[in-house]
Amino acid sequence: MRPSYRQIVDRNQRQAARIELLISERDDALTGQRACASQLERIAGESSRMKDVVASHLVAAGHPSTVLHTVHDFTDALRQALTDAGVDIRLELARLEGAEL
Protein backbone atom coordinates (compact mmCIF):
# COMPACT_ATOMS: atom_id res chain seq x y z
CA MET A 1 0.00 0.00 0.00
CA ARG A 2 1.33 3.42 -0.93
CA PRO A 3 1.75 6.03 1.82
CA SER A 4 -0.63 8.91 1.72
CA TYR A 5 0.41 12.45 0.88
CA ARG A 6 -0.03 13.42 4.54
CA GLN A 7 2.22 10.56 5.70
CA ILE A 8 4.91 11.56 3.22
CA VAL A 9 4.76 15.21 4.31
CA ASP A 10 4.89 14.19 7.98
CA ARG A 11 7.86 11.89 7.36
CA ASN A 12 9.70 14.62 5.41
CA GLN A 13 9.10 17.15 8.21
CA ARG A 14 10.49 14.72 10.80
CA GLN A 15 13.52 14.09 8.61
CA ALA A 16 14.08 17.81 8.11
CA ALA A 17 13.83 18.43 11.86
CA ARG A 18 16.30 15.60 12.54
CA ILE A 19 18.70 16.99 9.93
CA GLU A 20 18.51 20.45 11.51
CA LEU A 21 19.23 18.90 14.93
CA LEU A 22 22.23 16.99 13.57
CA ILE A 23 23.59 20.09 11.86
CA SER A 24 23.24 22.05 15.09
CA GLU A 25 24.99 19.31 17.08
CA ARG A 26 27.79 19.19 14.50
CA ASP A 27 28.25 22.96 14.63
CA ASP A 28 28.35 22.88 18.45
CA ALA A 29 30.94 20.09 18.34
CA LEU A 30 33.10 22.06 15.90
CA THR A 31 32.91 25.14 18.10
CA GLY A 32 33.95 23.07 21.12
CA GLN A 33 36.75 21.47 19.13
CA ARG A 34 38.13 24.86 18.09
CA ALA A 35 37.96 26.16 21.67
CA CYS A 36 39.74 23.06 22.96
CA ALA A 37 42.47 23.33 20.31
CA SER A 38 42.97 26.98 21.19
CA GLN A 39 43.32 26.17 24.89
CA LEU A 40 45.78 23.36 24.14
CA GLU A 41 47.91 25.74 22.07
CA ARG A 42 47.88 28.28 24.90
CA ILE A 43 48.82 25.62 27.46
CA ALA A 44 51.61 24.27 25.25
CA GLY A 45 53.05 27.76 24.80
CA GLU A 46 52.88 28.48 28.53
CA SER A 47 54.47 25.13 29.33
CA SER A 48 57.30 25.78 26.89
CA ARG A 49 57.97 29.23 28.38
CA MET A 50 57.88 27.77 31.88
CA LYS A 51 60.40 25.06 30.98
CA ASP A 52 62.73 27.65 29.45
CA VAL A 53 62.58 29.83 32.58
CA VAL A 54 63.10 26.91 34.97
CA ALA A 55 65.99 25.55 32.90
CA SER A 56 67.74 28.91 32.75
CA HIS A 57 67.40 29.34 36.52
CA LEU A 58 68.74 25.86 37.19
CA VAL A 59 71.75 26.56 35.00
CA ALA A 60 72.28 29.91 36.70
CA ALA A 61 72.01 28.34 40.16
CA GLY A 62 74.78 25.90 39.30
CA HIS A 63 77.11 28.63 38.07
CA PRO A 64 79.63 29.76 40.70
CA SER A 65 79.20 33.44 39.96
CA THR A 66 75.47 33.46 40.61
CA VAL A 67 74.12 36.07 42.98
CA LEU A 68 71.32 33.78 44.19
CA HIS A 69 73.06 32.42 47.26
CA THR A 70 70.04 31.35 49.28
CA VAL A 71 67.09 29.15 48.46
CA HIS A 72 64.76 32.03 49.29
CA ASP A 73 66.52 34.31 46.80
CA PHE A 74 66.34 31.58 44.15
CA THR A 75 62.63 31.02 44.84
CA ASP A 76 61.82 34.70 44.59
CA ALA A 77 63.83 35.11 41.38
CA LEU A 78 62.21 32.06 39.80
CA ARG A 79 58.71 33.15 40.80
CA GLN A 80 59.34 36.64 39.38
CA ALA A 81 60.81 35.27 36.16
CA LEU A 82 57.80 33.00 35.66
CA THR A 83 55.44 35.92 36.27
CA ASP A 84 57.40 38.07 33.79
CA ALA A 85 57.14 35.26 31.21
CA GLY A 86 53.37 35.20 31.63
CA VAL A 87 53.22 31.90 33.50
CA ASP A 88 50.70 32.00 36.34
CA ILE A 89 51.46 29.40 39.02
CA ARG A 90 49.38 30.88 41.83
CA LEU A 91 46.89 28.01 41.85
CA GLU A 92 49.63 25.39 41.94
CA LEU A 93 51.45 27.20 44.74
CA ALA A 94 48.25 27.61 46.74
CA ARG A 95 47.46 23.90 46.35
CA LEU A 96 50.97 22.91 47.47
CA GLU A 97 50.71 25.25 50.43
CA GLY A 98 47.51 23.50 51.52
CA ALA A 99 44.76 25.81 50.31
CA GLU A 100 41.36 24.24 49.63
CA LEU A 101 40.64 24.85 45.94
Backbone as CSV, one residue per row, in Angstrom:
resi,resn,N_x,N_y,N_z,CA_x,CA_y,CA_z,C_x,C_y,C_z
1,MET,0.837,-1.169,0.000,0.000,0.000,0.000,0.894,1.249,0.000
2,ARG,0.556,2.183,-0.821,1.330,3.416,-0.932,0.993,4.336,0.230
3,PRO,2.041,5.062,0.753,1.752,6.027,1.824,0.959,7.208,1.269
4,SER,0.168,7.762,2.131,-0.633,8.915,1.721,0.246,10.164,1.645
5,TYR,-0.289,11.167,1.001,0.411,12.448,0.884,0.731,12.992,2.277
6,ARG,-0.219,12.920,3.170,-0.031,13.423,4.536,1.083,12.665,5.261
7,GLN,1.156,11.357,5.078,2.218,10.556,5.699,3.584,10.942,5.140
8,ILE,3.639,11.168,3.855,4.913,11.560,3.222,5.348,12.927,3.735
9,VAL,4.434,13.873,3.806,4.755,15.214,4.309,5.218,15.130,5.758
10,ASP,4.520,14.342,6.563,4.888,14.186,7.976,6.278,13.575,8.112
11,ARG,6.543,12.530,7.320,7.864,11.892,7.358,8.945,12.876,6.938
12,ASN,8.722,13.641,5.899,9.701,14.619,5.415,9.959,15.713,6.446
13,GLN,8.919,16.141,7.152,9.096,17.151,8.210,9.931,16.601,9.362
14,ARG,9.685,15.346,9.733,10.487,14.724,10.801,11.938,14.598,10.370
15,GLN,12.158,14.207,9.121,13.524,14.088,8.611,14.217,15.447,8.586
16,ALA,13.504,16.464,8.159,14.080,17.808,8.109,14.430,18.299,9.513
17,ALA,13.553,18.022,10.481,13.829,18.425,11.859,15.047,17.678,12.394
18,ARG,15.147,16.396,12.082,16.299,15.598,12.536,17.591,16.111,11.894
19,ILE,17.517,16.449,10.622,18.695,16.987,9.930,19.125,18.307,10.562
20,GLU,18.182,19.172,10.857,18.513,20.449,11.514,19.161,20.212,12.863
21,LEU,18.644,19.234,13.621,19.230,18.903,14.926,20.656,18.390,14.771
22,LEU,20.887,17.516,13.816,22.229,16.985,13.572,23.202,18.082,13.141
23,ILE,22.738,18.981,12.294,23.592,20.094,11.857,23.951,20.974,13.052
24,SER,22.989,21.238,13.906,23.236,22.049,15.093,24.237,21.365,16.028
25,GLU,24.058,20.059,16.228,24.992,19.310,17.083,26.392,19.310,16.488
26,ARG,26.489,19.157,15.162,27.789,19.186,14.502,28.462,20.550,14.677
27,ASP,27.695,21.619,14.485,28.246,22.965,14.630,28.717,23.217,16.063
28,ASP,27.947,22.748,17.042,28.349,22.884,18.445,29.634,22.106,18.719
29,ALA,29.730,20.905,18.153,30.935,20.095,18.344,32.152,20.772,17.721
30,LEU,31.982,21.366,16.545,33.096,22.061,15.895,33.539,23.276,16.705
31,THR,32.576,23.993,17.257,32.906,25.141,18.101,33.692,24.684,19.329
32,GLY,33.244,23.612,19.957,33.955,23.070,21.116,35.342,22.583,20.755
33,GLN,35.457,21.967,19.587,36.749,21.471,19.133,37.733,22.629,18.925
34,ARG,37.261,23.693,18.308,38.135,24.860,18.091,38.560,25.486,19.416
35,ALA,37.639,25.580,20.360,37.962,26.156,21.667,38.982,25.286,22.394
36,CYS,38.805,23.979,22.312,39.737,23.056,22.961,41.129,23.160,22.328
37,ALA,41.179,23.209,21.008,42.468,23.329,20.315,43.161,24.629,20.689
38,SER,42.401,25.698,20.804,42.974,26.983,21.189,43.555,26.921,22.604
39,GLN,42.824,26.296,23.517,43.316,26.166,24.895,44.573,25.304,24.941
40,LEU,44.597,24.221,24.163,45.778,23.363,24.138,46.998,24.111,23.604
41,GLU,46.804,24.937,22.589,47.909,25.740,22.069,48.415,26.720,23.118
42,ARG,47.486,27.341,23.849,47.876,28.277,24.902,48.648,27.550,26.003
43,ILE,48.165,26.392,26.401,48.825,25.618,27.457,50.204,25.155,27.010
44,ALA,50.308,24.711,25.764,51.610,24.266,25.248,52.607,25.418,25.232
45,GLY,52.156,26.590,24.818,53.049,27.756,24.803,53.489,28.142,26.205
46,GLU,52.546,28.137,27.144,52.877,28.485,28.528,53.827,27.450,29.123
47,SER,53.594,26.191,28.829,54.467,25.129,29.332,55.886,25.270,28.780
48,SER,55.985,25.604,27.513,57.295,25.781,26.893,58.048,26.961,27.533
49,ARG,57.329,28.078,27.724,57.966,29.234,28.375,58.401,28.877,29.792
50,MET,57.562,28.140,30.506,57.880,27.768,31.875,59.128,26.889,31.917
51,LYS,59.217,25.928,31.010,60.395,25.063,30.980,61.655,25.861,30.681
52,ASP,61.572,26.818,29.769,62.730,27.650,29.454,63.189,28.447,30.680
53,VAL,62.242,29.028,31.397,62.579,29.831,32.576,63.193,28.961,33.663
54,VAL,62.586,27.812,33.927,63.099,26.913,34.966,64.493,26.424,34.591
55,ALA,64.678,26.033,33.340,65.991,25.549,32.903,67.055,26.628,33.039
56,SER,66.739,27.842,32.646,67.744,28.908,32.750,68.087,29.201,34.209
57,HIS,67.102,29.120,35.102,67.395,29.342,36.517,68.197,28.196,37.121
58,LEU,67.944,26.990,36.686,68.737,25.857,37.190,70.189,25.964,36.742
59,VAL,70.384,26.376,35.499,71.753,26.561,35.003,72.433,27.693,35.776
60,ALA,71.708,28.777,35.978,72.276,29.913,36.702,72.601,29.546,38.143
61,ALA,71.763,28.731,38.762,72.007,28.345,40.158,73.264,27.489,40.289
62,GLY,73.584,26.733,39.260,74.777,25.901,39.299,76.050,26.636,38.946
63,HIS,75.934,27.851,38.459,77.112,28.633,38.070,77.700,29.287,39.308
64,PRO,79.014,29.224,39.476,79.631,29.755,40.701,79.485,31.269,40.878
65,SER,79.270,31.994,39.814,79.202,33.443,39.956,77.772,33.944,40.186
66,THR,76.859,33.041,40.433,75.473,33.462,40.608,75.302,34.280,41.878
67,VAL,74.368,35.223,41.817,74.118,36.075,42.985,73.001,35.501,43.856
68,LEU,72.387,34.408,43.410,71.319,33.782,44.188,71.946,32.774,45.155
69,HIS,72.336,33.266,46.326,73.059,32.423,47.264,72.144,31.629,48.176
70,THR,70.934,32.067,48.373,70.043,31.348,49.275,68.873,30.763,48.488
71,VAL,68.252,29.766,49.082,67.088,29.145,48.462,65.958,30.166,48.332
72,HIS,65.808,31.010,49.320,64.759,32.032,49.295,64.972,33.003,48.126
73,ASP,66.215,33.424,47.919,66.522,34.309,46.796,66.212,33.615,45.459
74,PHE,66.597,32.347,45.366,66.344,31.583,44.151,64.841,31.455,43.903
75,THR,64.082,31.155,44.954,62.628,31.015,44.841,61.990,32.313,44.365
76,ASP,62.383,33.408,44.984,61.823,34.703,44.594,62.171,35.050,43.146
77,ALA,63.405,34.801,42.755,63.832,35.108,41.384,63.086,34.234,40.371
78,LEU,62.922,32.957,40.700,62.209,32.057,39.796,60.739,32.444,39.687
79,ARG,60.118,32.741,40.808,58.705,33.152,40.802,58.529,34.426,39.969
80,GLN,59.432,35.390,40.140,59.335,36.641,39.377,59.573,36.413,37.888
81,ALA,60.534,35.552,37.565,60.813,35.267,36.155,59.626,34.570,35.487
82,LEU,58.988,33.660,36.209,57.802,32.999,35.659,56.667,33.996,35.447
83,THR,56.480,34.891,36.402,55.445,35.919,36.268,55.744,36.814,35.071
84,ASP,57.004,37.223,34.920,57.397,38.072,33.792,57.192,37.365,32.452
85,ALA,57.326,36.028,32.452,57.141,35.260,31.213,55.673,34.972,30.934
86,GLY,54.794,35.404,31.836,53.367,35.197,31.628,52.859,33.865,32.114
87,VAL,53.623,33.192,32.970,53.220,31.895,33.504,52.653,32.125,34.902
88,ASP,51.390,31.785,35.064,50.697,32.000,36.336,50.676,30.689,37.126
89,ILE,51.407,30.624,38.216,51.465,29.401,39.019,50.825,29.594,40.387
90,ARG,50.001,30.618,40.522,49.382,30.884,41.827,48.524,29.726,42.322
91,LEU,47.743,29.131,41.439,46.895,28.007,41.849,47.728,26.813,42.311
92,GLU,48.780,26.504,41.565,49.633,25.393,41.942,50.319,25.639,43.281
93,LEU,50.812,26.860,43.474,51.455,27.199,44.745,50.461,27.128,45.895
94,ALA,49.268,27.638,45.686,48.252,27.607,46.744,47.904,26.163,47.094
95,ARG,47.785,25.313,46.081,47.462,23.901,46.348,48.582,23.231,47.143
96,LEU,49.832,23.500,46.767,50.969,22.909,47.473,51.101,23.437,48.892
97,GLU,50.654,24.665,49.103,50.715,25.254,50.434,49.502,24.874,51.286
98,GLY,48.610,24.039,50.738,47.506,23.503,51.520,46.185,24.217,51.404
99,ALA,46.030,25.095,50.461,44.756,25.810,50.314,43.718,24.870,49.732
100,GLU,42.465,25.028,50.173,41.361,24.240,49.635,40.864,24.912,48.365
101,LEU,41.069,24.269,47.216,40.645,24.853,45.944,39.531,24.042,45.340
